[in-house]
């Protein structure tokens, strides 16, 4: 007798939800990595500009050049602040998606465990029925052999 779990569609749904949560989590981790890489690029750009300014300090530069450099440095710092906000938001998204994934993993595990227990009960019942049939056959053979 083949085992058919009455709630198999729910188990399949929970597995599908878990898979979707894994994809969402993975995507959010990728976004976070991209944001962090972009932030690192901005910091690198700022450092290069500061080094360039230090090199220019020994040379004669005009006030307009210094103002231009300062304006560009201010722009980079503003972009860094904005990117820091983006990184924080991406981290929050990753954390939220991690919580959703953990919940989906737990739900799937609960339903899979229930299915496994139901299968164990089914197997035990089939074995009991088979043993009863074998006992009946043995009993009939014994009686007919008397």
LORO-300976 format. One record per atom (N, C-alpha, C): residue number from 1; x, y, z; atom name. Coordinates in pm, whole numbers, plus 50000, padded with zeros to 5 digits. Each point is the difference from the previous one (the first is absolute). Example, Ala and Ser with C-alpha at 12.3 -4.5 7.8 and 13.67 -1.06 7.14 Angstrom:
2
SITE | 1 | 51319 | 49431 | 50780 | N
SITE | 1 | 49911 | 50119 | 50000 | CA
SITE | 1 | 50090 | 50120 | 50000 | C
SITE | 2 | 49965 | 50105 | 49928 | N
SITE | 2 | 50082 | 50119 | 50006 | CA
SITE | 2 | 49923 | 50109 | 50073 | C
***
This chain:
146
SITE | 1 | 50086 | 49882 | 50000 | N
SITE | 1 | 49914 | 50118 | 50000 | CA
SITE | 1 | 50090 | 50124 | 50000 | C
SITE | 2 | 49981 | 50084 | 49900 | N
SITE | 2 | 50083 | 50118 | 49984 | CA
SITE | 2 | 49957 | 50109 | 50098 | C
SITE | 3 | 50100 | 50072 | 50054 | N
SITE | 3 | 49973 | 50108 | 50094 | CA
SITE | 3 | 49963 | 50126 | 49924 | C
SITE | 4 | 49887 | 50058 | 50035 | N
SITE | 4 | 49956 | 50127 | 49944 | CA
SITE | 4 | 49968 | 50093 | 50117 | C
SITE | 5 | 50077 | 50106 | 50011 | N
SITE | 5 | 49980 | 50096 | 50109 | CA
SITE | 5 | 49889 | 50097 | 49962 | C
SITE | 6 | 49903 | 50013 | 50088 | N
SITE | 6 | 49883 | 50082 | 49970 | CA
SITE | 6 | 50035 | 50149 | 49984 | C
SITE | 7 | 50106 | 50043 | 50067 | N
SITE | 7 | 50037 | 50141 | 49997 | CA
SITE | 7 | 50126 | 50025 | 49917 | C
SITE | 8 | 50023 | 49915 | 49900 | N
SITE | 8 | 50122 | 50013 | 49918 | CA
SITE | 8 | 50004 | 50134 | 49926 | C
SITE | 9 | 49886 | 50050 | 49959 | N
SITE | 9 | 49999 | 50129 | 49929 | CA
SITE | 9 | 50048 | 50113 | 50091 | C
SITE | 10 | 49967 | 49990 | 50128 | N
SITE | 10 | 50048 | 50101 | 50096 | CA
SITE | 10 | 50151 | 49988 | 50015 | C
SITE | 11 | 50050 | 49877 | 50009 | N
SITE | 11 | 50145 | 49980 | 50010 | CA
SITE | 11 | 50069 | 50058 | 49876 | C
SITE | 12 | 49944 | 49975 | 49883 | N
SITE | 12 | 50056 | 50054 | 49876 | CA
SITE | 12 | 49996 | 50154 | 50000 | C
SITE | 13 | 49890 | 50056 | 50049 | N
SITE | 13 | 49988 | 50145 | 50008 | CA
SITE | 13 | 50105 | 50058 | 50093 | C
SITE | 14 | 50019 | 49938 | 50116 | N
SITE | 14 | 50100 | 50048 | 50096 | CA
SITE | 14 | 50141 | 49990 | 49942 | C
SITE | 15 | 50026 | 49896 | 49924 | N
SITE | 15 | 50130 | 49986 | 49935 | CA
SITE | 15 | 50019 | 50110 | 49897 | C
SITE | 16 | 49896 | 50029 | 49924 | N
SITE | 16 | 50005 | 50106 | 49899 | CA
SITE | 16 | 50021 | 50137 | 50068 | C
SITE | 17 | 49930 | 50024 | 50108 | N
SITE | 17 | 50016 | 50127 | 50073 | CA
SITE | 17 | 50142 | 50014 | 50054 | C
SITE | 18 | 50056 | 49890 | 50048 | N
SITE | 18 | 50138 | 50002 | 50052 | CA
SITE | 18 | 50096 | 50033 | 49887 | C
SITE | 19 | 49980 | 49939 | 49884 | N
SITE | 19 | 50086 | 50025 | 49885 | CA
SITE | 19 | 49992 | 50146 | 49958 | C
SITE | 20 | 49879 | 50054 | 49999 | N
SITE | 20 | 49981 | 50141 | 49965 | CA
SITE | 20 | 50071 | 50089 | 50102 | C
SITE | 21 | 49989 | 49968 | 50127 | N
SITE | 21 | 50067 | 50078 | 50104 | CA
SITE | 21 | 50152 | 49992 | 49986 | C
SITE | 22 | 50050 | 49884 | 49959 | N
SITE | 22 | 50144 | 49987 | 49976 | CA
SITE | 22 | 50044 | 50091 | 49886 | C
SITE | 23 | 49923 | 50003 | 49892 | N
SITE | 23 | 50033 | 50086 | 49887 | CA
SITE | 23 | 49998 | 50147 | 50041 | C
SITE | 24 | 49898 | 50039 | 50074 | N
SITE | 24 | 49988 | 50138 | 50045 | CA
SITE | 24 | 50118 | 50038 | 50090 | C
SITE | 25 | 50034 | 49910 | 50090 | N
SITE | 25 | 50113 | 50025 | 50090 | CA
SITE | 25 | 50130 | 50013 | 49920 | C
SITE | 26 | 50022 | 49910 | 49908 | N
SITE | 26 | 50121 | 50003 | 49919 | CA
SITE | 26 | 50009 | 50129 | 49919 | C
SITE | 27 | 49888 | 50043 | 49945 | N
SITE | 27 | 49996 | 50125 | 49925 | CA
SITE | 27 | 50034 | 50119 | 50089 | C
SITE | 28 | 49943 | 50001 | 50120 | N
SITE | 28 | 50027 | 50113 | 50091 | CA
SITE | 28 | 50146 | 50002 | 50044 | C
SITE | 29 | 50061 | 49883 | 50017 | N
SITE | 29 | 50142 | 49994 | 50034 | CA
SITE | 29 | 50083 | 50056 | 49884 | C
SITE | 30 | 49961 | 49968 | 49878 | N
SITE | 30 | 50069 | 50054 | 49883 | CA
SITE | 30 | 49990 | 50151 | 49993 | C
SITE | 31 | 49882 | 50053 | 50030 | N
SITE | 31 | 49981 | 50146 | 50001 | CA
SITE | 31 | 50089 | 50063 | 50107 | C
SITE | 32 | 50006 | 49938 | 50116 | N
SITE | 32 | 50085 | 50052 | 50108 | CA
SITE | 32 | 50146 | 50002 | 49956 | C
SITE | 33 | 50046 | 49894 | 49939 | N
SITE | 33 | 50140 | 49995 | 49953 | CA
SITE | 33 | 50027 | 50109 | 49897 | C
SITE | 34 | 49904 | 50021 | 49911 | N
SITE | 34 | 50016 | 50106 | 49899 | CA
SITE | 34 | 50009 | 50137 | 50065 | C
SITE | 35 | 49914 | 50024 | 50099 | N
SITE | 35 | 50000 | 50129 | 50069 | CA
SITE | 35 | 50132 | 50020 | 50076 | C
SITE | 36 | 50048 | 49894 | 50065 | N
SITE | 36 | 50127 | 50010 | 50073 | CA
SITE | 36 | 50116 | 50024 | 49904 | C
SITE | 37 | 49998 | 49937 | 49884 | N
SITE | 37 | 50106 | 50022 | 49900 | CA
SITE | 37 | 49996 | 50142 | 49948 | C
SITE | 38 | 49880 | 50052 | 49979 | N
SITE | 38 | 49985 | 50137 | 49954 | CA
SITE | 38 | 50052 | 50098 | 50105 | C
SITE | 39 | 49971 | 49971 | 50125 | N
SITE | 39 | 50050 | 50085 | 50110 | CA
SITE | 39 | 50152 | 49996 | 50006 | C
SITE | 40 | 50057 | 49883 | 49984 | N
SITE | 40 | 50146 | 49988 | 50001 | CA
SITE | 40 | 50061 | 50079 | 49885 | C
SITE | 41 | 49934 | 50000 | 49886 | N
SITE | 41 | 50048 | 50077 | 49884 | CA
SITE | 41 | 49998 | 50149 | 50032 | C
SITE | 42 | 49896 | 50045 | 50065 | N
SITE | 42 | 49992 | 50142 | 50037 | CA
SITE | 42 | 50110 | 50038 | 50099 | C
SITE | 43 | 50025 | 49913 | 50097 | N
SITE | 43 | 50108 | 50028 | 50095 | CA
SITE | 43 | 50136 | 50005 | 49929 | C
SITE | 44 | 50018 | 49909 | 49906 | N
SITE | 44 | 50125 | 49999 | 49923 | CA
SITE | 44 | 50014 | 50129 | 49919 | C
SITE | 45 | 49892 | 50042 | 49939 | N
SITE | 45 | 50001 | 50124 | 49921 | CA
SITE | 45 | 50031 | 50120 | 50089 | C
SITE | 46 | 49943 | 50002 | 50119 | N
SITE | 46 | 50025 | 50109 | 50094 | CA
SITE | 46 | 50147 | 50002 | 50042 | C
SITE | 47 | 50054 | 49882 | 50026 | N
SITE | 47 | 50140 | 49991 | 50042 | CA
SITE | 47 | 50093 | 50049 | 49889 | C
SITE | 48 | 49971 | 49961 | 49876 | N
SITE | 48 | 50081 | 50044 | 49887 | CA
SITE | 48 | 49994 | 50152 | 49985 | C
SITE | 49 | 49881 | 50056 | 50018 | N
SITE | 49 | 49987 | 50145 | 49989 | CA
SITE | 49 | 50078 | 50070 | 50110 | C
SITE | 50 | 49995 | 49946 | 50121 | N
SITE | 50 | 50074 | 50061 | 50110 | CA
SITE | 50 | 50151 | 49992 | 49975 | C
SITE | 51 | 50046 | 49887 | 49946 | N
SITE | 51 | 50143 | 49988 | 49968 | CA
SITE | 51 | 50038 | 50100 | 49891 | C
SITE | 52 | 49913 | 50014 | 49904 | N
SITE | 52 | 50026 | 50097 | 49893 | CA
SITE | 52 | 50007 | 50142 | 50057 | C
SITE | 53 | 49913 | 50031 | 50092 | N
SITE | 53 | 50002 | 50132 | 50063 | CA
SITE | 53 | 50129 | 50022 | 50077 | C
SITE | 54 | 50048 | 49898 | 50067 | N
SITE | 54 | 50125 | 50013 | 50075 | CA
SITE | 54 | 50118 | 50021 | 49906 | C
SITE | 55 | 49997 | 49932 | 49886 | N
SITE | 55 | 50106 | 50019 | 49901 | CA
SITE | 55 | 49994 | 50141 | 49943 | C
SITE | 56 | 49882 | 50050 | 49978 | N
SITE | 56 | 49980 | 50134 | 49945 | CA
SITE | 56 | 50035 | 50108 | 50103 | C
SITE | 57 | 49998 | 49967 | 50129 | N
SITE | 57 | 50024 | 50100 | 50105 | CA
SITE | 57 | 50139 | 50061 | 49987 | C
SITE | 58 | 50098 | 49921 | 49958 | N
SITE | 58 | 50136 | 50052 | 49985 | CA
SITE | 58 | 50016 | 50086 | 49876 | C
SITE | 59 | 49909 | 49992 | 49910 | N
SITE | 59 | 50009 | 50076 | 49876 | CA
SITE | 59 | 49909 | 50121 | 50008 | C
SITE | 60 | 50019 | 50086 | 49907 | N
SITE | 60 | 49913 | 50117 | 49998 | CA
SITE | 60 | 49867 | 49962 | 49937 | C
SITE | 61 | 49894 | 50025 | 50072 | N
SITE | 61 | 49865 | 49975 | 49950 | CA
SITE | 61 | 49915 | 50123 | 50022 | C
SITE | 62 | 49906 | 50014 | 49917 | N
SITE | 62 | 49912 | 50117 | 50012 | CA
SITE | 62 | 49888 | 49968 | 50098 | C
SITE | 63 | 49941 | 50105 | 50048 | N
SITE | 63 | 49888 | 49986 | 50092 | CA
SITE | 63 | 49884 | 49929 | 49931 | C
SITE | 64 | 49979 | 50029 | 49875 | N
SITE | 64 | 49890 | 49937 | 49928 | CA
SITE | 64 | 50023 | 49849 | 49988 | C
SITE | 65 | 50125 | 49957 | 49981 | N
SITE | 65 | 50029 | 49856 | 49995 | CA
SITE | 65 | 49972 | 49936 | 50136 | C
SITE | 66 | 50043 | 50067 | 50106 | N
SITE | 66 | 49975 | 49948 | 50135 | CA
SITE | 66 | 49851 | 49991 | 50029 | C
SITE | 67 | 49927 | 50102 | 49958 | N
SITE | 67 | 49855 | 49998 | 50019 | CA
SITE | 67 | 49936 | 49887 | 49919 | C
SITE | 68 | 50050 | 49978 | 49882 | N
SITE | 68 | 49949 | 49891 | 49916 | CA
SITE | 68 | 50026 | 49866 | 50066 | C
SITE | 69 | 50123 | 49981 | 50051 | N
SITE | 69 | 50033 | 49876 | 50069 | CA
SITE | 69 | 49912 | 49982 | 50124 | C
SITE | 70 | 49982 | 50109 | 50076 | N
SITE | 70 | 49918 | 49992 | 50121 | CA
SITE | 70 | 49855 | 49967 | 49967 | C
SITE | 71 | 49951 | 50059 | 49893 | N
SITE | 71 | 49863 | 49972 | 49957 | CA
SITE | 71 | 49986 | 49852 | 49962 | C
SITE | 72 | 50099 | 49949 | 49928 | N
SITE | 72 | 49996 | 49858 | 49959 | CA
SITE | 72 | 50011 | 49909 | 50123 | C
SITE | 73 | 50085 | 50038 | 50094 | N
SITE | 73 | 50015 | 49923 | 50124 | CA
SITE | 73 | 49869 | 50000 | 50079 | C
SITE | 74 | 49934 | 50114 | 50007 | N
SITE | 74 | 49871 | 50008 | 50068 | CA
SITE | 74 | 49897 | 49910 | 49931 | C
SITE | 75 | 50005 | 50000 | 49867 | N
SITE | 75 | 49908 | 49916 | 49923 | CA
SITE | 75 | 50025 | 49851 | 50032 | C
SITE | 76 | 50125 | 49961 | 50003 | N
SITE | 76 | 50033 | 49859 | 50031 | CA
SITE | 76 | 49955 | 49965 | 50141 | C
SITE | 77 | 50022 | 50089 | 50094 | N
SITE | 77 | 49957 | 49975 | 50139 | CA
SITE | 77 | 49848 | 49987 | 50010 | C
SITE | 78 | 49929 | 50081 | 49923 | N
SITE | 78 | 49853 | 49988 | 49997 | CA
SITE | 78 | 49959 | 49864 | 49943 | C
SITE | 79 | 50069 | 49958 | 49894 | N
SITE | 79 | 49971 | 49869 | 49941 | CA
SITE | 79 | 50032 | 49888 | 50099 | C
SITE | 80 | 50105 | 50017 | 50079 | N
SITE | 80 | 50036 | 49900 | 50101 | CA
SITE | 80 | 49891 | 49991 | 50106 | C
SITE | 81 | 49950 | 50114 | 50046 | N
SITE | 81 | 49892 | 49999 | 50099 | CA
SITE | 81 | 49876 | 49930 | 49943 | C
SITE | 82 | 49968 | 50031 | 49875 | N
SITE | 82 | 49885 | 49937 | 49934 | CA
SITE | 82 | 50022 | 49849 | 49985 | C
SITE | 83 | 50119 | 49962 | 49963 | N
SITE | 83 | 50030 | 49858 | 49981 | CA
SITE | 83 | 49999 | 49928 | 50134 | C
SITE | 84 | 50043 | 50067 | 50107 | N
SITE | 84 | 49992 | 49939 | 50135 | CA
SITE | 84 | 49855 | 49971 | 50037 | C
SITE | 85 | 49910 | 50091 | 49965 | N
SITE | 85 | 49858 | 49976 | 50024 | CA
SITE | 85 | 49952 | 49880 | 49919 | C
SITE | 86 | 50045 | 49993 | 49874 | N
SITE | 86 | 49962 | 49888 | 49915 | CA
SITE | 86 | 50051 | 49867 | 50056 | C
SITE | 87 | 50122 | 50001 | 50052 | N
SITE | 87 | 50057 | 49879 | 50059 | CA
SITE | 87 | 49921 | 49959 | 50124 | C
SITE | 88 | 49967 | 50096 | 50084 | N
SITE | 88 | 49919 | 49968 | 50120 | CA
SITE | 88 | 49865 | 49942 | 49961 | C
SITE | 89 | 49938 | 50060 | 49900 | N
SITE | 89 | 49870 | 49950 | 49954 | CA
SITE | 89 | 50015 | 49859 | 49941 | C
SITE | 90 | 50104 | 49977 | 49925 | N
SITE | 90 | 50023 | 49867 | 49942 | CA
SITE | 90 | 50024 | 49897 | 50110 | C
SITE | 91 | 50071 | 50039 | 50105 | N
SITE | 91 | 50022 | 49909 | 50114 | CA
SITE | 91 | 49868 | 49967 | 50070 | C
SITE | 92 | 49916 | 50101 | 50016 | N
SITE | 92 | 49870 | 49976 | 50061 | CA
SITE | 92 | 49916 | 49905 | 49914 | C
SITE | 93 | 50009 | 50017 | 49870 | N
SITE | 93 | 49927 | 49912 | 49909 | CA
SITE | 93 | 50053 | 49857 | 50011 | C
SITE | 94 | 50132 | 49986 | 50006 | N
SITE | 94 | 50060 | 49867 | 50015 | CA
SITE | 94 | 49953 | 49937 | 50131 | C
SITE | 95 | 50002 | 50077 | 50107 | N
SITE | 95 | 49956 | 49947 | 50131 | CA
SITE | 95 | 49853 | 49958 | 49995 | C
SITE | 96 | 49917 | 50083 | 49940 | N
SITE | 96 | 49857 | 49966 | 49990 | CA
SITE | 96 | 49981 | 49875 | 49916 | C
SITE | 97 | 50071 | 49991 | 49889 | N
SITE | 97 | 49989 | 49881 | 49914 | CA
SITE | 97 | 50055 | 49876 | 50069 | C
SITE | 98 | 50101 | 50017 | 50083 | N
SITE | 98 | 50054 | 49887 | 50078 | CA
SITE | 98 | 49894 | 49949 | 50097 | C
SITE | 99 | 49928 | 50090 | 50064 | N
SITE | 99 | 49895 | 49959 | 50093 | CA
SITE | 99 | 49887 | 49927 | 49927 | C
SITE | 100 | 49963 | 50052 | 49885 | N
SITE | 100 | 49896 | 49933 | 49920 | CA
SITE | 100 | 50047 | 49861 | 49959 | C
SITE | 101 | 50124 | 49991 | 49956 | N
SITE | 101 | 50056 | 49870 | 49959 | CA
SITE | 101 | 50001 | 49903 | 50117 | C
SITE | 102 | 50041 | 50047 | 50117 | N
SITE | 102 | 50001 | 49912 | 50118 | CA
SITE | 102 | 49859 | 49950 | 50032 | C
SITE | 103 | 49902 | 50088 | 49989 | N
SITE | 103 | 49861 | 49959 | 50026 | CA
SITE | 103 | 49954 | 49897 | 49898 | C
SITE | 104 | 50034 | 50022 | 49873 | N
SITE | 104 | 49960 | 49905 | 49895 | CA
SITE | 104 | 50070 | 49866 | 50018 | C
SITE | 105 | 50127 | 50003 | 50040 | N
SITE | 105 | 50072 | 49875 | 50026 | CA
SITE | 105 | 49933 | 49922 | 50113 | C
SITE | 106 | 49960 | 50071 | 50103 | N
SITE | 106 | 49933 | 49936 | 50114 | CA
SITE | 106 | 49866 | 49941 | 49958 | C
SITE | 107 | 49922 | 50077 | 49924 | N
SITE | 107 | 49869 | 49950 | 49953 | CA
SITE | 107 | 50017 | 49874 | 49915 | C
SITE | 108 | 50096 | 50004 | 49909 | N
SITE | 108 | 50023 | 49884 | 49915 | CA
SITE | 108 | 50041 | 49879 | 50084 | C
SITE | 109 | 50085 | 50023 | 50097 | N
SITE | 109 | 50046 | 49890 | 50085 | CA
SITE | 109 | 49885 | 49940 | 50080 | C
SITE | 110 | 49912 | 50085 | 50051 | N
SITE | 110 | 49885 | 49951 | 50076 | CA
SITE | 110 | 49913 | 49910 | 49913 | C
SITE | 111 | 49969 | 50047 | 49879 | N
SITE | 111 | 49913 | 49921 | 49911 | CA
SITE | 111 | 50070 | 49874 | 49952 | C
SITE | 112 | 50129 | 50008 | 49973 | N
SITE | 112 | 50073 | 49881 | 49956 | CA
SITE | 112 | 50007 | 49897 | 50113 | C
SITE | 113 | 50017 | 50046 | 50123 | N
SITE | 113 | 50003 | 49910 | 50115 | CA
SITE | 113 | 49863 | 49933 | 50018 | C
SITE | 114 | 49894 | 50078 | 49984 | N
SITE | 114 | 49864 | 49943 | 50010 | CA
SITE | 114 | 49979 | 49894 | 49892 | C
SITE | 115 | 50047 | 50028 | 49879 | N
SITE | 115 | 49987 | 49903 | 49891 | CA
SITE | 115 | 50081 | 49873 | 50032 | C
SITE | 116 | 50121 | 50017 | 50051 | N
SITE | 116 | 50084 | 49885 | 50033 | CA
SITE | 116 | 49937 | 49914 | 50111 | C
SITE | 117 | 49941 | 50067 | 50098 | N
SITE | 117 | 49932 | 49925 | 50107 | CA
SITE | 117 | 49880 | 49924 | 49946 | C
SITE | 118 | 49924 | 50065 | 49913 | N
SITE | 118 | 49884 | 49934 | 49938 | CA
SITE | 118 | 50046 | 49880 | 49917 | C
SITE | 119 | 50113 | 50013 | 49933 | N
SITE | 119 | 50052 | 49889 | 49921 | CA
SITE | 119 | 50042 | 49885 | 50092 | C
SITE | 120 | 50062 | 50032 | 50112 | N
SITE | 120 | 50040 | 49896 | 50095 | CA
SITE | 120 | 49877 | 49925 | 50052 | C
SITE | 121 | 49894 | 50074 | 50031 | N
SITE | 121 | 49876 | 49937 | 50046 | CA
SITE | 121 | 49944 | 49911 | 49890 | C
SITE | 122 | 50001 | 50048 | 49877 | N
SITE | 122 | 49950 | 49923 | 49886 | CA
SITE | 122 | 50081 | 49871 | 49983 | C
SITE | 123 | 50132 | 50013 | 50003 | N
SITE | 123 | 50086 | 49882 | 49984 | CA
SITE | 123 | 49974 | 49900 | 50112 | C
SITE | 124 | 49987 | 50050 | 50123 | N
SITE | 124 | 49972 | 49910 | 50113 | CA
SITE | 124 | 49866 | 49930 | 49981 | C
SITE | 125 | 49900 | 50071 | 49950 | N
SITE | 125 | 49869 | 49940 | 49977 | CA
SITE | 125 | 50006 | 49895 | 49890 | C
SITE | 126 | 50072 | 50029 | 49893 | N
SITE | 126 | 50015 | 49903 | 49891 | CA
SITE | 126 | 50071 | 49875 | 50051 | C
SITE | 127 | 50105 | 50020 | 50078 | N
SITE | 127 | 50072 | 49886 | 50055 | CA
SITE | 127 | 49911 | 49919 | 50094 | C
SITE | 128 | 49917 | 50068 | 50079 | N
SITE | 128 | 49908 | 49931 | 50091 | CA
SITE | 128 | 49899 | 49918 | 49920 | C
SITE | 129 | 49947 | 50059 | 49891 | N
SITE | 129 | 49905 | 49928 | 49916 | CA
SITE | 129 | 50066 | 49879 | 49932 | C
SITE | 130 | 50122 | 50019 | 49952 | N
SITE | 130 | 50070 | 49888 | 49939 | CA
SITE | 130 | 50026 | 49889 | 50101 | C
SITE | 131 | 50039 | 50038 | 50121 | N
SITE | 131 | 50025 | 49900 | 50103 | CA
SITE | 131 | 49870 | 49928 | 50037 | C
SITE | 132 | 49890 | 50072 | 50005 | N
SITE | 132 | 49871 | 49938 | 50031 | CA
SITE | 132 | 49962 | 49901 | 49890 | C
SITE | 133 | 50025 | 50038 | 49874 | N
SITE | 133 | 49971 | 49910 | 49888 | CA
SITE | 133 | 50088 | 49876 | 50007 | C
SITE | 134 | 50128 | 50019 | 50031 | N
SITE | 134 | 50090 | 49885 | 50013 | CA
SITE | 134 | 49959 | 49910 | 50117 | C
SITE | 135 | 49958 | 50060 | 50109 | N
SITE | 135 | 49954 | 49922 | 50115 | CA
SITE | 135 | 49874 | 49921 | 49964 | C
SITE | 136 | 49911 | 50061 | 49923 | N
SITE | 136 | 49878 | 49933 | 49957 | CA
SITE | 136 | 50034 | 49880 | 49910 | C
SITE | 137 | 50094 | 50022 | 49907 | N
SITE | 137 | 50042 | 49891 | 49912 | CA
SITE | 137 | 50061 | 49886 | 50081 | C
SITE | 138 | 50085 | 50036 | 50095 | N
SITE | 138 | 50063 | 49896 | 50084 | CA
SITE | 138 | 49895 | 49927 | 50083 | C
SITE | 139 | 49902 | 50073 | 50050 | N
SITE | 139 | 49895 | 49940 | 50081 | CA
SITE | 139 | 49916 | 49902 | 49916 | C
SITE | 140 | 49966 | 50043 | 49877 | N
SITE | 140 | 49920 | 49913 | 49911 | CA
SITE | 140 | 50082 | 49875 | 49964 | C
SITE | 141 | 50126 | 50011 | 49973 | N
SITE | 141 | 50085 | 49885 | 49967 | CA
SITE | 141 | 50011 | 49906 | 50120 | C
SITE | 142 | 50011 | 50056 | 50116 | N
SITE | 142 | 50013 | 49916 | 50120 | CA
SITE | 142 | 49872 | 49920 | 50023 | C
SITE | 143 | 49886 | 50073 | 49984 | N
SITE | 143 | 49871 | 49929 | 50019 | CA
SITE | 143 | 49975 | 49896 | 49895 | C
SITE | 144 | 50038 | 50028 | 49879 | N
SITE | 144 | 49976 | 49902 | 49894 | CA
SITE | 144 | 50099 | 49883 | 50008 | C
SITE | 145 | 50110 | 50020 | 50066 | N
SITE | 145 | 50098 | 49894 | 50016 | CA
SITE | 145 | 49970 | 49907 | 50114 | C
SITE | 146 | 49902 | 50030 | 50084 | N
SITE | 146 | 49964 | 49914 | 50115 | CA
SITE | 146 | 49930 | 49883 | 49959 | C
***
